[in-house]
Amino acid sequence: MAESWATSGVDLHLEPVGPGGLRRGLTDALRDAVRTGRLAPGTRLPSSRALAADLGIARNTVGEAYADLVAEGWLTARQGSGTRVAERTVVPPSDPARRPRVPPRPTHNLVPGIPDLAAFPRAEWARAARRALTAAPNDALGYGDPRGRVELRTALAGYLARVRGVRCDPDNLVVTAGFSHALRILGPVLRARGADSVAVESYGLDAYWGLLQTAGLATPALPWDELGTDIGPLTTEGAVLLTPAHQFPMGMPLHPDRRAAVVDWARHTNSLVLEDDYDGEFRYDRQPVDPTPWQHRGHAALRQRLPVGALQALDPEHVVYMGTASKSLAPGLRLGWMVLPSSLVEECASAKGHSDTCGVLDQLTLAEFLNSGAYDRQVRRMRMRYQRRRNELVGVLAAQAPHLSVSGAAAGLHVLLELPPGTERSVIQAAVWQGLALKGLGDFRLPDAAGPVRDALVIGYGTPADSEWAGALDALLRVLP
């Protein structure tokens, strides 16, 4: 019995010291922990016997301290529910009229880049996790290969070849904790190779530019036109970062001629193309990649299909292919991958660390998810859901705001809505007061990007739950000019 009460309590850090003896010291320490918020209302405290054993004091001393604090109103004690921190009412400021007016917390979220987290396949993932853990050898729980578990690398190599046309061997694949982690690995490797800059697109995510800059690399912006990113200004940069399948946030694929041209540039200058396969799996106008094996297609046919296939297929030794499970499953999994040229594998594995830094159980689960076909089913299921939402969004905008142009709707989880010049900031501010989280195109523009500034909204339609979707659309319509 001694073991049962000793191991059933909760841990609690207290220092019952001070004048007045142990009872007074313990009472003061508990009161201070509650007053400062270290013990939140409703927190269950250890039993008097367990806390006495932990502190090495008499049980009666703990019981008397608890009784004092119950009498003062700091704690509550009920038969069957133990001793808990009492609920407290927060007293409002004495002069609420002087408090600054603050916007309401967002009720609706149309921020791009986030999937519908409520649609995560919890039951299927749990079954895959159970099967993967049961089958895992004991050494899988060790420190592991810095490239990641071979089971996941093998499964990913087959999946990416089949679905995205990627040409890779499991030995050339490195598992990462998302896209940002991949850039944290690549940045120092490129710098050590002598690169001083990585050209980037005029529009994108500042977090990625910042990671490259932290590695000591300049990030010159490439201009943008109706064919996508203009790679003409590329000279001798060590690398270029592109989202060729579905540019974020502009929403269009890189033109086939420019795809071929950037690979030619990388080949002739011995540079690298860093391919962010953004939204590659979520296309609504055609299949993600031509199912015909790449070896048996003519050059013209390959170029024709490249807008939806991986750029990496043109030259695996000069393109670093990067993808994640953030959109297809959930960003919280922190699982991504790099398919590397042979010359970069050892350097990137070493830069990642001497052992694997990504959770092995999630890696094994994703491998099982891929091999069982559950990943394909989830992607197809979500593609249909997102396409339905996209159709509803585009339809509502066409009916209620026909004067505003929509683009970038062929893939992904967002559309671009053009606004009248000079109205973007006012629309974003109006959205704040409507309780609508929304992003403008200006939020994604590189500060030194050339060319005219465009006013537009980048409207994400992946995040809202089904029950909130209609309300989000109504809020959006209320703020449009």
C-alpha positions as CSV (number, residue, x, y, z in Angstrom):
1,M,0.0,0.0,0.0
2,A,2.9,2.4,0.8
3,E,3.9,2.2,-2.9
4,S,0.4,3.0,-4.2
5,W,0.0,6.3,-2.3
6,A,3.6,7.3,-2.9
7,T,3.3,7.0,-6.7
8,S,-0.2,8.2,-7.2
9,G,0.2,11.9,-6.2
10,V,1.2,14.8,-8.4
11,D,4.6,16.5,-8.2
12,L,4.7,19.9,-6.6
13,H,7.7,22.2,-6.0
14,L,7.6,24.0,-2.7
15,E,10.1,25.5,-0.3
16,P,8.5,25.6,3.2
17,V,11.1,27.8,4.8
18,G,11.0,31.0,6.7
19,P,10.2,32.2,10.2
20,G,7.4,30.6,12.2
21,G,8.2,26.9,11.7
22,L,7.3,24.3,9.1
23,R,3.5,24.8,9.2
24,R,3.8,28.6,8.7
25,G,6.4,28.1,6.0
26,L,4.4,25.6,4.1
27,T,1.2,27.7,4.3
28,D,3.0,30.8,3.1
29,A,4.6,28.9,0.2
30,L,1.3,27.4,-1.0
31,R,-0.5,30.8,-0.7
32,D,2.2,32.5,-2.7
33,A,2.1,29.8,-5.4
34,V,-1.7,30.3,-5.7
35,R,-1.5,34.1,-5.5
36,T,1.2,34.4,-8.3
37,G,-0.7,32.0,-10.6
38,R,1.9,29.3,-10.5
39,L,-0.9,27.0,-9.2
40,A,-3.9,27.7,-11.5
41,P,-7.5,27.6,-10.3
42,G,-8.8,24.1,-10.3
43,T,-5.3,22.5,-9.9
44,R,-5.5,19.3,-7.8
45,L,-2.9,19.2,-5.0
46,P,-1.1,16.1,-3.7
47,S,-2.8,14.3,-0.9
48,S,-1.5,15.3,2.6
49,R,0.2,11.9,2.9
50,A,2.0,12.2,-0.5
51,L,3.1,15.8,0.0
52,A,4.4,15.0,3.5
53,A,6.4,12.1,2.1
54,D,7.8,14.3,-0.6
55,L,8.8,17.1,1.8
56,G,10.0,14.8,4.6
57,I,7.6,16.4,7.2
58,A,4.7,15.2,9.3
59,R,1.4,14.5,7.6
60,N,-0.4,16.5,10.2
61,T,1.6,19.6,9.3
62,V,0.5,19.4,5.7
63,G,-3.1,18.7,6.7
64,E,-3.1,21.8,9.0
65,A,-1.6,24.0,6.2
66,Y,-4.3,22.8,3.8
67,A,-7.0,23.5,6.4
68,D,-5.7,27.1,7.0
69,L,-5.8,27.8,3.3
70,V,-9.3,26.3,2.8
71,A,-10.5,28.6,5.6
72,E,-8.9,31.6,3.9
73,G,-10.5,30.7,0.6
74,W,-7.3,29.9,-1.3
75,L,-8.1,26.1,-1.5
76,T,-11.2,23.9,-1.6
77,A,-11.6,20.4,-0.1
78,R,-14.4,18.0,-1.1
79,Q,-14.9,14.4,-0.3
80,G,-13.9,12.3,-3.3
81,S,-12.3,15.1,-5.3
82,G,-9.3,16.0,-3.0
83,T,-7.9,19.4,-2.3
84,R,-7.8,21.9,-5.2
85,V,-6.9,25.5,-5.8
86,A,-10.1,27.6,-5.5
87,E,-11.6,29.4,-8.4
88,R,-11.1,33.1,-8.3
89,T,-12.8,36.0,-9.9
90,V,-10.6,38.5,-11.7
91,V,-11.4,42.1,-10.6
92,P,-11.7,44.4,-13.6
93,P,-9.7,47.7,-13.7
94,S,-11.3,50.5,-11.7
95,D,-11.7,52.7,-14.7
96,P,-12.5,50.5,-17.8
97,A,-13.3,53.6,-19.8
98,R,-9.6,54.5,-20.0
99,R,-8.6,51.1,-21.5
100,P,-7.5,51.5,-25.1
101,R,-9.9,50.1,-27.7
102,V,-8.5,46.9,-29.1
103,P,-9.7,44.9,-32.1
104,P,-11.8,41.7,-31.3
105,R,-10.0,38.4,-31.5
106,P,-10.5,36.8,-34.9
107,T,-13.7,34.8,-35.2
108,H,-12.9,33.7,-38.8
109,N,-9.6,32.7,-40.3
110,L,-8.9,33.1,-44.0
111,V,-5.1,33.3,-43.6
112,P,-3.3,31.3,-46.4
113,G,-1.0,28.4,-45.9
114,I,-2.9,26.5,-43.2
115,P,-4.9,23.3,-43.9
116,D,-8.1,22.3,-42.2
117,L,-6.7,20.9,-39.0
118,A,-10.0,19.4,-38.0
119,A,-9.7,17.0,-41.0
120,F,-6.6,15.3,-39.7
121,P,-7.2,11.5,-40.0
122,R,-6.8,10.8,-36.3
123,A,-8.2,7.3,-36.3
124,E,-6.2,6.2,-39.4
125,W,-3.0,7.8,-38.0
126,A,-3.4,6.1,-34.6
127,R,-3.8,2.7,-36.3
128,A,-0.8,3.3,-38.5
129,A,1.2,4.4,-35.4
130,R,0.2,1.2,-33.6
131,R,1.3,-1.0,-36.5
132,A,4.5,0.9,-37.0
133,L,5.5,0.7,-33.4
134,T,4.7,-3.0,-33.2
135,A,6.8,-3.8,-36.2
136,A,9.7,-1.4,-35.3
137,P,13.0,-3.1,-34.4
138,N,14.5,-2.2,-31.1
139,D,17.4,-0.3,-32.8
140,A,14.8,2.1,-34.4
141,L,14.5,3.7,-31.0
142,G,18.2,4.6,-30.9
143,Y,19.9,7.8,-32.2
144,G,19.7,6.8,-35.8
145,D,21.0,7.8,-39.2
146,P,21.0,11.7,-39.5
147,R,19.3,11.3,-42.9
148,G,16.2,9.8,-41.1
149,R,14.7,6.3,-40.9
150,V,15.3,4.1,-43.9
151,E,11.7,3.0,-43.8
152,L,10.4,6.5,-44.4
153,R,13.1,7.4,-47.0
154,T,12.2,4.3,-49.0
155,A,8.5,5.0,-48.8
156,L,8.9,8.6,-49.8
157,A,11.2,7.8,-52.7
158,G,8.5,5.5,-54.2
159,Y,5.7,7.9,-53.5
160,L,7.5,11.0,-54.9
161,A,8.5,9.1,-58.0
162,R,4.9,7.9,-58.6
163,V,3.0,11.1,-57.7
164,R,5.4,14.0,-58.4
165,G,7.8,12.5,-61.0
166,V,10.8,12.9,-58.7
167,R,13.9,10.9,-59.6
168,C,15.6,9.8,-56.4
169,D,17.2,7.0,-54.4
170,P,16.4,6.6,-50.7
171,D,20.1,7.3,-50.0
172,N,19.7,10.8,-51.5
173,L,16.8,11.7,-49.3
174,V,17.1,13.5,-46.0
175,V,14.1,13.8,-43.6
176,T,13.6,17.2,-42.0
177,A,11.4,18.8,-39.4
178,G,9.6,20.9,-42.0
179,F,10.7,23.3,-44.8
180,S,12.3,25.8,-42.4
181,H,14.5,23.1,-41.0
182,A,15.6,22.2,-44.6
183,L,16.6,25.8,-45.2
184,R,18.5,25.8,-41.8
185,I,20.5,22.9,-43.1
186,L,21.0,24.1,-46.6
187,G,22.0,27.7,-45.8
188,P,25.3,26.9,-44.0
189,V,26.1,24.2,-46.5
190,L,25.7,26.7,-49.4
191,R,27.8,29.3,-47.5
192,A,30.5,26.7,-46.8
193,R,30.6,25.9,-50.6
194,G,31.4,29.6,-51.3
195,A,27.9,30.9,-52.2
196,D,27.3,34.4,-51.1
197,S,23.6,34.7,-52.2
198,V,20.4,32.8,-53.0
199,A,18.1,34.6,-55.5
200,V,14.5,34.5,-54.4
201,E,11.1,35.3,-55.8
202,S,9.7,38.9,-55.3
203,Y,6.8,37.4,-53.3
204,G,7.1,34.7,-50.6
205,L,7.5,34.2,-46.9
206,D,9.9,36.5,-45.0
207,A,10.7,33.7,-42.6
208,Y,12.4,31.8,-45.4
209,W,14.4,34.9,-46.6
210,G,15.4,35.4,-42.9
211,L,16.8,31.9,-42.6
212,L,19.0,32.4,-45.6
213,Q,20.1,35.8,-44.4
214,T,21.0,34.4,-41.0
215,A,23.3,31.9,-42.8
216,G,25.1,34.9,-44.3
217,L,23.5,34.7,-47.7
218,A,22.1,37.7,-49.6
219,T,18.6,37.3,-51.0
220,P,18.3,39.4,-54.2
221,A,14.7,39.5,-55.5
222,L,13.9,38.3,-59.0
223,P,11.3,40.3,-60.9
224,W,7.8,39.1,-61.6
225,D,5.6,39.2,-64.8
226,E,2.7,37.4,-66.4
227,L,4.9,34.3,-67.0
228,G,5.8,34.1,-63.3
229,T,9.3,34.7,-61.9
230,D,11.7,36.1,-64.4
231,I,14.9,34.1,-64.1
232,G,16.7,36.3,-66.7
233,P,18.6,38.4,-64.1
234,L,20.3,35.3,-62.7
235,T,24.1,35.6,-63.1
236,T,26.4,33.6,-60.9
237,E,24.4,33.3,-57.7
238,G,25.1,30.0,-55.9
239,A,21.4,29.1,-55.9
240,V,17.9,30.2,-56.5
241,L,14.8,29.4,-54.4
242,L,11.6,28.8,-56.4
243,T,8.0,27.6,-56.0
244,P,7.5,26.4,-59.6
245,A,4.5,24.2,-59.2
246,H,2.2,26.8,-57.6
247,Q,3.9,30.1,-56.7
248,F,3.1,31.4,-53.3
249,P,1.3,33.7,-53.0
250,M,0.8,34.7,-56.7
251,G,-0.8,31.3,-57.4
252,M,0.5,30.5,-60.9
253,P,3.0,27.8,-62.1
254,L,6.3,28.9,-63.6
255,H,6.1,29.0,-67.4
256,P,7.6,25.8,-69.0
257,D,10.2,27.8,-71.0
258,R,11.4,29.4,-67.7
259,R,11.5,26.0,-66.0
260,A,13.8,24.7,-68.7
261,A,15.9,27.9,-68.7
262,V,16.5,27.9,-64.9
263,V,17.7,24.3,-65.1
264,D,20.0,25.2,-68.0
265,W,21.4,28.1,-65.9
266,A,22.1,25.8,-62.9
267,R,23.8,23.2,-65.2
268,H,26.0,25.8,-67.0
269,T,27.0,27.7,-63.9
270,N,27.2,24.7,-61.6
271,S,24.6,26.3,-59.4
272,L,21.6,24.8,-57.6
273,V,17.8,25.3,-57.9
274,L,16.1,24.9,-54.5
275,E,12.6,23.7,-55.4
276,D,9.9,24.3,-52.9
277,D,7.1,22.0,-54.2
278,Y,4.4,24.2,-52.7
279,D,0.9,22.9,-53.1
280,G,2.2,20.3,-55.6
281,E,-0.4,17.7,-54.5
282,F,-3.4,19.9,-54.6
283,R,-4.2,20.6,-58.2
284,Y,-7.8,20.9,-59.5
285,D,-7.3,21.3,-63.2
286,R,-5.4,18.1,-64.0
287,Q,-3.5,15.2,-62.3
288,P,-0.5,16.2,-60.2
289,V,1.9,14.5,-62.7
290,D,1.7,12.7,-66.0
291,P,1.5,9.0,-65.1
292,T,3.7,7.9,-68.0
293,P,7.2,7.1,-66.7
294,W,9.5,10.0,-67.4
295,Q,12.0,7.8,-69.2
296,H,9.5,7.0,-72.0
297,R,8.3,10.6,-72.7
298,G,9.7,12.8,-75.4
299,H,11.3,16.1,-74.5
300,A,8.3,18.1,-75.8
301,A,5.8,16.0,-73.9
302,L,7.9,16.4,-70.7
303,R,8.1,20.1,-71.1
304,Q,4.3,20.3,-71.7
305,R,3.6,18.5,-68.4
306,L,6.3,20.2,-66.3
307,P,3.9,22.9,-64.8
308,V,2.4,20.2,-62.6
309,G,5.3,17.8,-62.2
310,A,8.5,18.3,-60.2
311,L,11.2,20.5,-61.7
312,Q,13.8,18.1,-60.2
313,A,13.1,15.5,-62.9
314,L,14.9,17.7,-65.5
315,D,18.2,17.5,-63.6
316,P,18.4,15.7,-60.2
317,E,22.1,16.7,-59.8
318,H,21.3,20.5,-59.9
319,V,17.9,20.6,-58.2
320,V,17.2,20.2,-54.5
321,Y,13.6,19.0,-54.2
322,M,11.8,19.9,-50.9
323,G,8.4,19.0,-49.7
324,T,6.5,18.5,-46.4
325,A,3.4,16.8,-44.9
326,S,2.2,20.2,-43.5
327,K,-0.6,20.7,-46.0
328,S,-1.6,17.1,-46.7
329,L,-1.7,16.1,-43.0
330,A,-0.8,18.8,-40.5
331,P,2.1,21.3,-39.9
332,G,2.3,20.1,-36.3
333,L,3.8,16.8,-37.3
334,R,7.0,18.7,-38.3
335,L,7.9,16.2,-41.1
336,G,9.5,17.2,-44.4
337,W,12.1,16.0,-46.8
338,M,14.9,17.0,-49.2
339,V,15.8,15.0,-52.3
340,L,19.4,16.0,-52.8
341,P,22.0,15.8,-55.5
342,S,24.5,13.1,-54.7
343,S,27.2,15.6,-54.1
344,L,25.2,17.3,-51.3
345,V,24.0,14.3,-49.3
346,E,27.0,13.9,-47.0
347,E,27.3,17.6,-46.3
348,C,23.6,18.0,-45.5
349,A,23.5,14.9,-43.3
350,S,26.4,16.2,-41.4
351,A,24.9,19.7,-41.1
352,K,21.7,18.1,-39.7
353,G,23.6,16.5,-36.9
354,H,25.5,13.3,-35.9
355,S,22.2,11.5,-35.3
356,D,18.6,11.8,-36.4
357,T,16.9,14.9,-34.9
358,C,13.4,14.1,-36.2
359,G,11.0,12.0,-34.1
360,V,11.4,8.4,-35.1
361,L,7.9,7.3,-34.2
362,D,6.3,9.9,-36.4
363,Q,8.7,8.9,-39.2
364,L,7.8,5.2,-38.9
365,T,4.1,6.1,-38.7
366,L,4.3,8.2,-41.9
367,A,6.1,5.4,-43.7
368,E,3.3,3.0,-42.7
369,F,0.7,5.6,-43.8
370,L,2.4,5.9,-47.2
371,N,2.8,2.1,-47.7
372,S,-0.7,1.3,-46.7
373,G,-2.3,3.7,-49.1
374,A,-3.8,5.9,-46.3
375,Y,-1.8,8.9,-47.4
376,D,-3.1,8.7,-50.9
377,R,-6.7,8.4,-49.6
378,Q,-6.2,11.4,-47.4
379,V,-4.8,13.5,-50.2
380,R,-7.6,12.6,-52.5
381,R,-10.2,13.2,-49.8
382,M,-8.8,16.7,-49.0
383,R,-8.3,17.6,-52.6
384,M,-12.1,17.1,-53.1
385,R,-12.9,19.1,-50.0
386,Y,-10.6,22.0,-50.9
387,Q,-11.8,22.0,-54.5
388,R,-15.4,22.3,-53.3
389,R,-14.4,25.2,-51.0
390,R,-12.5,26.9,-53.8
391,N,-15.5,26.6,-56.1
392,E,-17.8,28.1,-53.5
393,L,-15.4,31.0,-52.8
394,V,-14.9,31.8,-56.5
395,G,-18.6,31.5,-57.1
396,V,-19.5,33.9,-54.2
397,L,-16.9,36.4,-55.4
398,A,-18.1,36.2,-59.0
399,A,-21.7,36.8,-57.8
400,Q,-21.1,39.4,-55.1
401,A,-17.9,41.2,-56.2
402,P,-17.7,40.8,-60.0
403,H,-15.6,43.9,-60.3
404,L,-12.7,42.1,-58.5
405,S,-10.5,39.7,-60.4
406,V,-9.6,36.2,-59.0
407,S,-6.5,34.3,-60.0
408,G,-4.3,31.4,-58.8
409,A,-7.3,29.1,-58.3
410,A,-6.0,26.1,-60.3
411,A,-4.2,24.6,-57.3
412,G,-3.4,25.0,-53.6
413,L,-5.3,26.4,-50.7
414,H,-5.6,30.1,-51.6
415,V,-6.6,32.5,-54.3
416,L,-5.4,36.0,-55.2
417,L,-8.1,38.6,-55.3
418,E,-7.1,41.9,-57.0
419,L,-8.2,45.1,-55.3
420,P,-8.5,48.7,-56.6
421,P,-5.2,50.5,-56.2
422,G,-4.5,51.9,-52.7
423,T,-7.3,49.9,-50.9
424,E,-5.4,46.9,-49.6
425,R,-4.5,48.3,-46.1
426,S,-8.0,49.7,-45.5
427,V,-9.5,46.4,-46.4
428,I,-7.2,44.5,-44.0
429,Q,-8.0,47.0,-41.2
430,A,-11.7,46.6,-41.9
431,A,-11.2,42.8,-41.6
432,V,-9.6,43.2,-38.2
433,W,-12.7,44.9,-36.9
434,Q,-15.0,42.3,-38.4
435,G,-13.1,39.6,-36.5
436,L,-11.7,38.2,-39.8
437,A,-8.0,37.1,-40.0
438,L,-6.9,38.1,-43.6
439,K,-3.6,38.8,-45.4
440,G,-2.8,41.3,-48.1
441,L,-0.3,40.7,-50.9
442,G,1.9,43.4,-49.4
443,D,2.6,41.1,-46.5
444,F,4.5,38.7,-48.8
445,R,6.5,41.2,-50.9
446,L,10.3,41.3,-50.5
447,P,11.2,44.8,-49.3
448,D,13.7,45.4,-52.2
449,A,11.5,43.9,-54.9
450,A,11.4,45.8,-58.1
451,G,8.3,46.6,-60.1
452,P,4.9,48.2,-59.3
453,V,3.2,47.5,-56.0
454,R,-0.1,45.6,-56.5
455,D,-3.1,45.7,-54.1
456,A,-4.6,42.3,-53.5
457,L,-5.8,39.8,-50.9
458,V,-4.3,36.4,-50.5
459,I,-7.4,34.4,-49.3
460,G,-6.8,31.0,-47.7
461,Y,-9.7,28.6,-47.8
462,G,-8.2,25.6,-46.0
463,T,-8.4,26.7,-42.4
464,P,-12.1,27.2,-41.5
465,A,-14.1,24.3,-40.1
466,D,-17.1,23.3,-42.2
467,S,-19.4,24.9,-39.6
468,E,-17.5,28.2,-39.9
469,W,-17.1,28.4,-43.6
470,A,-20.3,30.3,-44.5
471,G,-19.7,32.8,-41.7
472,A,-16.1,33.4,-43.0
473,L,-17.4,34.1,-46.5
474,D,-20.0,36.6,-45.1
475,A,-17.3,38.4,-43.2
476,L,-15.1,38.6,-46.3
477,L,-17.9,40.1,-48.4
478,R,-18.5,42.8,-45.7
479,V,-15.0,44.1,-46.0
480,L,-14.5,44.1,-49.8
481,P,-14.5,47.5,-51.6
